[in-house]
Amino acid sequence: MKKWLSTALLSILLISASNSVSAATFNDVSPKYWAYPQIEELSAKDIISGYNDGSFKPGQPVTRGQAAKIIGKALKLTSSANFTANFTDVPRTHFAYNEIQALAEKGIIANSTKFNPNDQLSRAQMAKIIVEGFKLIVDDNNQVQFIDVRNDYWHGYIITLAETEISQGVTQSTFAPQATVTRAQLSAFIGRALEFDTKREVGTIYYDTKRKMYMDKSKPEPLPQVIDVKQHAVETINLVNKERKSKGIHQLSHDLDLSKIAQTKAEDMAKNGYFDHTSPTYGSVGNMLATFNYTWSAYGENIAMGYRAPGETVTGWINSSGHYQNMMNTTFTNIGSGYAKSTNGTTYWVHIFSKK
């Protein structure tokens, strides 16, 4: 069973284009509301505003035109007098005309024939605008992963925001890139980006070219996690035996020869970008065992893709009936484990069980 893993997502928010009135406090945003600090800050700076009835409507979707207005004001952008964007659907009378012009001139949004200002803004689109607008270095080193974010055009923008902690996940493992951005989400997102930008200006946050990541001097040194491949593999075996012990089943012996095969299989998947029990290099699991002259009277294999840590991987297997049956099979006596990471950051995990 294919399975991906991930953390964080992106949060965001916006102001209305019409019938709005500035307010320091909104009657539908209490001090306990999750985005309250950013909403209050942006309101005080006149970057966002609420409605005539004193509300902010934090869950209301944001349009592309509204987002352009907010982001343009947050970045304090102005366009050149001699620049005119190509948009045929943004007349000079449009409430966000000046900000849309400025964003297009700066290359933050594409200068196409259509801007579609009334379309709702997606979270993926917002990620790109924030990254481009605040000139963040796109360094997609996969410290954060989302199961619903493919390795395509948007991936680098989304992951960069999550790694800089400007964004948060809608769940621990999903980003919802095509979901609509709400006013509360946009506010939180922009508020965090402004805070990040301020720290970067004074040098509290800087980009470490060797580590290829932003560093924050105000926090304990955020060294990139050093993954010990062998330790990762051994830990998954320990967790399997812990689960077996809890059910009164005998422990599996860590078979070093079997681990070499499992490690080879994990590296093969990482190198060749597949996720299957049958390897294009070694064939079926039985064929692979034969290739490495491993003798057995019974065998089984569990594989996983995308999980960041041993605990998450084993939990995924426990929650899958077929994988769990392999894990708890009383016939097996030995276990081998492998872990590998592809060049694009995708993780691969392998358990091979056997009876000698």
Secondary structure, DSSP 8 states (H G I E B T S, - for coil): ----------------SSSEE--SS-TT--TTSTTHHHHHHHHHTTS--EETTS---TTSB-BHHHHHHHHHHHHT----TT-----SS--TTSTTHHHHHHHHHTTSS---S---TTSB-BHHHHHHHHHHHTT-------SS--TT--SSTTHHHHHHHHHTTS---SSSS---TTSB-BHHHHHHHHHHHHHHHHHHHHTSEEEETTTTEEEETTSS--------HHHHHHHHHHHHHHHHHHTT----EE-HHHHHHHHHHHHHHHHHT--SSSBTTTBSHHHHHHHTT---SEEEEEEEES--SHHHHHHHHHTSHHHHHHHH-SS--EEEEEEEE-TTS-EEEEEEEEE-
